[in-house]
Amino acid sequence: MPPTVLALHYWSGAGRAFDAVRALLPAGTSLCGPDLPGFGRQPAPPNFDYSMSAYADWVADYAQDHAPGDFVLLGHSMGGKIALALAARRPAGLRGVVLLAPSPPAGEPMTDEDRAAALAAYGHPEAAEKTFQKITALPLTATQRQQVVADNLRSTRAAWDAWLRAGAREDIAGLLVGLAVPCQLLVGAQDRSIAPATQQRLTLPHLPAGTRCTVVPGAGHLLPLEAPAAVAAALLR
């Protein structure tokens, strides 16, 4: 029986971002894509502090209930950083990690001006539309655009601000020393959020030697929707 795929979504997204990937996996392969605390329809637990450790704790608990046995972590953007935080603990059953345009382990490069603008954008539909345009390069359907915008607007203020003020800056690189589980890194050639060169400079050195880095032609940051076939192929590898 193939391992369960546990898919962790991007900041201001939701688990349904992986629906197109799920549809391309072989019969019998289970993909679980939960809404992470503070996003989609998932409320944050009491006293949740939105740190990478807190998210890793939450995902570990979710995995016990929904991904017993062998599993693969599929992490996109913020979800990629959370996946690495969990993988560093070497949980039983983890067989591999596939990272899609992950937030770099030692901190995501962002100017103070860009951070302030992102904080001010919370809850504004026009800003959500602009974000959609920024993070995509390949054409998507109107339904997909509406989904991305709706998920953006469903984010809670606490989760939104915590990522920008702390999560994106948090340095977990020290946790990854000795990370031995097989990893793959996928980046969009036209990613304007975290460029391929940035991923190769800030993410790849923290992954196990020999980790494969695939640049997806034409794609932007939203790989699960823009290039689901490339994501599914990485999982099958």
LUMDO-91998 format. One record per residue (C-alpha): residue number from 1; x, y, z. Coordinates in nm, 3 decimals. Layout:
REM residues N
<resi NUM X X Y Y Z Z> $
...
This chain:
REM residues 237
<resi 1 X 0.000 Y 0.000 Z 0.000> $
<resi 2 X 0.149 Y 0.339 Z -0.097> $
<resi 3 X 0.228 Y 0.587 Z 0.179> $
<resi 4 X -0.029 Y 0.852 Z 0.262> $
<resi 5 X 0.052 Y 1.198 Z 0.129> $
<resi 6 X 0.011 Y 1.462 Z 0.401> $
<resi 7 X -0.012 Y 1.794 Z 0.218> $
<resi 8 X 0.047 Y 2.128 Z 0.395> $
<resi 9 X -0.074 Y 2.441 Z 0.219> $
<resi 10 X 0.067 Y 2.788 Z 0.164> $
<resi 11 X 0.014 Y 3.096 Z 0.381> $
<resi 12 X -0.335 Y 3.244 Z 0.327> $
<resi 13 X -0.439 Y 2.924 Z 0.149> $
<resi 14 X -0.628 Y 2.608 Z 0.243> $
<resi 15 X -0.605 Y 2.235 Z 0.202> $
<resi 16 X -0.822 Y 2.230 Z -0.109> $
<resi 17 X -0.527 Y 2.377 Z -0.301> $
<resi 18 X -0.412 Y 2.015 Z -0.347> $
<resi 19 X -0.733 Y 1.885 Z -0.506> $
<resi 20 X -0.585 Y 1.890 Z -0.857> $
<resi 21 X -0.279 Y 1.695 Z -0.738> $
<resi 22 X -0.496 Y 1.435 Z -0.563> $
<resi 23 X -0.685 Y 1.372 Z -0.887> $
<resi 24 X -0.361 Y 1.277 Z -1.066> $
<resi 25 X -0.231 Y 1.024 Z -0.813> $
<resi 26 X -0.267 Y 0.650 Z -0.874> $
<resi 27 X -0.573 Y 0.471 Z -0.743> $
<resi 28 X -0.523 Y 0.370 Z -0.383> $
<resi 29 X -0.304 Y 0.669 Z -0.296> $
<resi 30 X -0.450 Y 0.879 Z -0.017> $
<resi 31 X -0.376 Y 1.254 Z -0.001> $
<resi 32 X -0.483 Y 1.438 Z 0.314> $
<resi 33 X -0.482 Y 1.816 Z 0.282> $
<resi 34 X -0.596 Y 1.972 Z 0.609> $
<resi 35 X -0.663 Y 2.339 Z 0.661> $
<resi 36 X -0.386 Y 2.453 Z 0.895> $
<resi 37 X -0.481 Y 2.638 Z 1.216> $
<resi 38 X -0.599 Y 2.991 Z 1.142> $
<resi 39 X -0.662 Y 2.923 Z 0.773> $
<resi 40 X -0.949 Y 2.784 Z 0.570> $
<resi 41 X -1.208 Y 2.643 Z 0.808> $
<resi 42 X -0.962 Y 2.535 Z 1.079> $
<resi 43 X -0.973 Y 2.742 Z 1.399> $
<resi 44 X -0.655 Y 2.765 Z 1.603> $
<resi 45 X -0.647 Y 2.561 Z 1.926> $
<resi 46 X -0.654 Y 2.753 Z 2.255> $
<resi 47 X -0.323 Y 2.928 Z 2.331> $
<resi 48 X -0.183 Y 2.840 Z 1.988> $
<resi 49 X 0.123 Y 3.062 Z 1.925> $
<resi 50 X 0.160 Y 3.009 Z 1.546> $
<resi 51 X 0.529 Y 2.915 Z 1.574> $
<resi 52 X 0.677 Y 2.647 Z 1.349> $
<resi 53 X 0.698 Y 2.420 Z 1.656> $
<resi 54 X 0.328 Y 2.471 Z 1.731> $
<resi 55 X 0.232 Y 2.396 Z 1.371> $
<resi 56 X 0.457 Y 2.088 Z 1.369> $
<resi 57 X 0.288 Y 1.967 Z 1.689> $
<resi 58 X -0.054 Y 2.015 Z 1.531> $
<resi 59 X 0.044 Y 1.832 Z 1.211> $
<resi 60 X 0.200 Y 1.547 Z 1.411> $
<resi 61 X -0.127 Y 1.502 Z 1.599> $
<resi 62 X -0.323 Y 1.519 Z 1.272> $
<resi 63 X -0.093 Y 1.257 Z 1.117> $
<resi 64 X -0.158 Y 1.014 Z 1.400> $
<resi 65 X -0.529 Y 1.025 Z 1.324> $
<resi 66 X -0.531 Y 1.058 Z 0.945> $
<resi 67 X -0.199 Y 0.920 Z 0.816> $
<resi 68 X -0.118 Y 0.611 Z 1.023> $
<resi 69 X 0.171 Y 0.403 Z 0.897> $
<resi 70 X 0.401 Y 0.532 Z 0.625> $
<resi 71 X 0.352 Y 0.885 Z 0.496> $
<resi 72 X 0.515 Y 1.151 Z 0.278> $
<resi 73 X 0.507 Y 1.520 Z 0.365> $
<resi 74 X 0.414 Y 1.754 Z 0.079> $
<resi 75 X 0.472 Y 2.114 Z 0.187> $
<resi 76 X 0.399 Y 2.428 Z -0.013> $
<resi 77 X 0.548 Y 2.767 Z 0.079> $
<resi 78 X 0.466 Y 2.817 Z 0.451> $
<resi 79 X 0.363 Y 2.452 Z 0.455> $
<resi 80 X 0.710 Y 2.359 Z 0.331> $
<resi 81 X 0.872 Y 2.521 Z 0.631> $
<resi 82 X 0.628 Y 2.344 Z 0.863> $
<resi 83 X 0.702 Y 2.014 Z 0.686> $
<resi 84 X 1.074 Y 2.061 Z 0.750> $
<resi 85 X 1.013 Y 2.147 Z 1.115> $
<resi 86 X 0.825 Y 1.819 Z 1.154> $
<resi 87 X 1.069 Y 1.614 Z 0.943> $
<resi 88 X 1.355 Y 1.732 Z 1.165> $
<resi 89 X 1.192 Y 1.536 Z 1.450> $
<resi 90 X 1.222 Y 1.215 Z 1.246> $
<resi 91 X 0.866 Y 1.099 Z 1.312> $
<resi 92 X 0.795 Y 0.729 Z 1.275> $
<resi 93 X 0.660 Y 0.641 Z 0.933> $
<resi 94 X 0.799 Y 0.943 Z 0.746> $
<resi 95 X 0.932 Y 0.823 Z 0.411> $
<resi 96 X 1.009 Y 1.148 Z 0.230> $
<resi 97 X 0.949 Y 1.520 Z 0.192> $
<resi 98 X 0.847 Y 1.704 Z -0.125> $
<resi 99 X 0.887 Y 2.081 Z -0.095> $
<resi 100 X 0.701 Y 2.317 Z -0.329> $
<resi 101 X 0.844 Y 2.672 Z -0.334> $
<resi 102 X 0.907 Y 2.647 Z 0.042> $
<resi 103 X 0.966 Y 2.938 Z 0.274> $
<resi 104 X 1.344 Y 2.916 Z 0.337> $
<resi 105 X 1.437 Y 2.753 Z 0.668> $
<resi 106 X 1.651 Y 3.038 Z 0.802> $
<resi 107 X 1.400 Y 3.309 Z 0.716> $
<resi 108 X 1.218 Y 3.440 Z 0.413> $
<resi 109 X 1.369 Y 3.747 Z 0.246> $
<resi 110 X 1.116 Y 4.031 Z 0.273> $
<resi 111 X 1.170 Y 4.402 Z 0.299> $
<resi 112 X 1.011 Y 4.600 Z 0.581> $
<resi 113 X 0.809 Y 4.787 Z 0.319> $
<resi 114 X 0.672 Y 4.465 Z 0.169> $
<resi 115 X 0.592 Y 4.327 Z 0.515> $
<resi 116 X 0.403 Y 4.641 Z 0.612> $
<resi 117 X 0.209 Y 4.632 Z 0.286> $
<resi 118 X 0.117 Y 4.267 Z 0.339> $
<resi 119 X 0.001 Y 4.335 Z 0.694> $
<resi 120 X -0.218 Y 4.620 Z 0.569> $
<resi 121 X -0.365 Y 4.401 Z 0.293> $
<resi 122 X -0.551 Y 4.172 Z 0.533> $
<resi 123 X -0.918 Y 4.127 Z 0.453> $
<resi 124 X -0.923 Y 4.344 Z 0.139> $
<resi 125 X -1.068 Y 4.169 Z -0.169> $
<resi 126 X -0.879 Y 4.393 Z -0.411> $
<resi 127 X -0.552 Y 4.308 Z -0.235> $
<resi 128 X -0.637 Y 3.938 Z -0.252> $
<resi 129 X -0.688 Y 3.972 Z -0.629> $
<resi 130 X -0.348 Y 4.141 Z -0.660> $
<resi 131 X -0.189 Y 3.863 Z -0.460> $
<resi 132 X -0.340 Y 3.607 Z -0.696> $
<resi 133 X -0.186 Y 3.789 Z -0.991> $
<resi 134 X 0.153 Y 3.803 Z -0.818> $
<resi 135 X 0.178 Y 3.439 Z -0.716> $
<resi 136 X 0.062 Y 3.286 Z -1.046> $
<resi 137 X 0.224 Y 3.281 Z -1.388> $
<resi 138 X 0.044 Y 3.003 Z -1.576> $
<resi 139 X -0.325 Y 3.058 Z -1.657> $
<resi 140 X -0.585 Y 2.922 Z -1.414> $
<resi 141 X -0.962 Y 2.895 Z -1.443> $
<resi 142 X -1.201 Y 3.153 Z -1.305> $
<resi 143 X -1.309 Y 2.896 Z -1.046> $
<resi 144 X -0.952 Y 2.847 Z -0.930> $
<resi 145 X -0.899 Y 3.223 Z -0.907> $
<resi 146 X -1.212 Y 3.258 Z -0.698> $
<resi 147 X -1.092 Y 2.976 Z -0.472> $
<resi 148 X -0.753 Y 3.139 Z -0.413> $
<resi 149 X -0.911 Y 3.475 Z -0.337> $
<resi 150 X -1.174 Y 3.323 Z -0.108> $
<resi 151 X -0.914 Y 3.128 Z 0.087> $
<resi 152 X -0.707 Y 3.443 Z 0.128> $
<resi 153 X -1.006 Y 3.626 Z 0.274> $
<resi 154 X -1.092 Y 3.339 Z 0.511> $
<resi 155 X -0.755 Y 3.361 Z 0.688> $
<resi 156 X -0.778 Y 3.479 Z 1.047> $
<resi 157 X -0.609 Y 3.803 Z 1.143> $
<resi 158 X -0.404 Y 3.628 Z 1.412> $
<resi 159 X -0.262 Y 3.369 Z 1.171> $
<resi 160 X -0.204 Y 3.630 Z 0.900> $
<resi 161 X -0.009 Y 3.865 Z 1.124> $
<resi 162 X 0.182 Y 3.592 Z 1.308> $
<resi 163 X 0.330 Y 3.457 Z 0.985> $
<resi 164 X 0.438 Y 3.798 Z 0.859> $
<resi 165 X 0.576 Y 3.920 Z 1.191> $
<resi 166 X 0.737 Y 3.598 Z 1.315> $
<resi 167 X 0.681 Y 3.274 Z 1.120> $
<resi 168 X 0.837 Y 3.387 Z 0.793> $
<resi 169 X 1.135 Y 3.520 Z 0.989> $
<resi 170 X 1.178 Y 3.222 Z 1.221> $
<resi 171 X 1.509 Y 3.040 Z 1.179> $
<resi 172 X 1.472 Y 2.661 Z 1.191> $
<resi 173 X 1.789 Y 2.584 Z 0.995> $
<resi 174 X 1.965 Y 2.451 Z 1.304> $
<resi 175 X 1.698 Y 2.184 Z 1.341> $
<resi 176 X 1.778 Y 2.041 Z 0.999> $
<resi 177 X 2.134 Y 1.933 Z 1.074> $
<resi 178 X 2.137 Y 1.560 Z 1.017> $
<resi 179 X 1.809 Y 1.554 Z 0.826> $
<resi 180 X 1.835 Y 1.227 Z 0.637> $
<resi 181 X 1.490 Y 1.154 Z 0.494> $
<resi 182 X 1.480 Y 1.177 Z 0.112> $
<resi 183 X 1.374 Y 1.523 Z -0.006> $
<resi 184 X 1.279 Y 1.688 Z -0.334> $
<resi 185 X 1.255 Y 2.061 Z -0.408> $
<resi 186 X 1.027 Y 2.204 Z -0.679> $
<resi 187 X 1.029 Y 2.572 Z -0.775> $
<resi 188 X 0.846 Y 2.767 Z -1.043> $
<resi 189 X 1.067 Y 2.923 Z -1.308> $
<resi 190 X 0.858 Y 3.243 Z -1.292> $
<resi 191 X 0.809 Y 3.252 Z -0.914> $
<resi 192 X 0.809 Y 3.621 Z -0.814> $
<resi 193 X 0.762 Y 3.546 Z -0.445> $
<resi 194 X 1.069 Y 3.330 Z -0.388> $
<resi 195 X 1.279 Y 3.304 Z -0.703> $
<resi 196 X 1.454 Y 2.980 Z -0.804> $
<resi 197 X 1.796 Y 3.135 Z -0.738> $
<resi 198 X 1.682 Y 3.227 Z -0.386> $
<resi 199 X 1.566 Y 2.872 Z -0.322> $
<resi 200 X 1.896 Y 2.732 Z -0.444> $
<resi 201 X 2.084 Y 2.974 Z -0.219> $
<resi 202 X 1.870 Y 2.969 Z 0.097> $
<resi 203 X 1.688 Y 2.633 Z 0.096> $
<resi 204 X 1.883 Y 2.369 Z -0.094> $
<resi 205 X 2.198 Y 2.389 Z 0.126> $
<resi 206 X 1.988 Y 2.288 Z 0.429> $
<resi 207 X 1.854 Y 1.972 Z 0.261> $
<resi 208 X 2.028 Y 1.634 Z 0.242> $
<resi 209 X 2.314 Y 1.603 Z -0.006> $
<resi 210 X 2.191 Y 1.499 Z -0.348> $
<resi 211 X 1.843 Y 1.648 Z -0.303> $
<resi 212 X 1.685 Y 1.693 Z -0.643> $
<resi 213 X 1.584 Y 2.049 Z -0.738> $
<resi 214 X 1.336 Y 2.074 Z -1.025> $
<resi 215 X 1.254 Y 2.408 Z -1.187> $
<resi 216 X 0.904 Y 2.390 Z -1.336> $
<resi 217 X 0.893 Y 2.581 Z -1.667> $
<resi 218 X 0.651 Y 2.874 Z -1.684> $
<resi 219 X 0.509 Y 2.825 Z -1.335> $
<resi 220 X 0.485 Y 3.082 Z -1.060> $
<resi 221 X 0.453 Y 3.028 Z -0.685> $
<resi 222 X 0.120 Y 2.841 Z -0.681> $
<resi 223 X 0.257 Y 2.505 Z -0.798> $
<resi 224 X -0.026 Y 2.277 Z -0.674> $
<resi 225 X -0.272 Y 2.462 Z -0.899> $
<resi 226 X -0.043 Y 2.576 Z -1.180> $
<resi 227 X 0.153 Y 2.254 Z -1.225> $
<resi 228 X -0.026 Y 1.965 Z -1.052> $
<resi 229 X 0.121 Y 1.710 Z -1.294> $
<resi 230 X 0.476 Y 1.812 Z -1.197> $
<resi 231 X 0.384 Y 1.782 Z -0.828> $
<resi 232 X 0.226 Y 1.439 Z -0.880> $
<resi 233 X 0.533 Y 1.324 Z -1.074> $
<resi 234 X 0.758 Y 1.432 Z -0.785> $
<resi 235 X 0.545 Y 1.233 Z -0.541> $
<resi 236 X 0.565 Y 0.925 Z -0.761> $
<resi 237 X 0.944 Y 0.954 Z -0.770> $
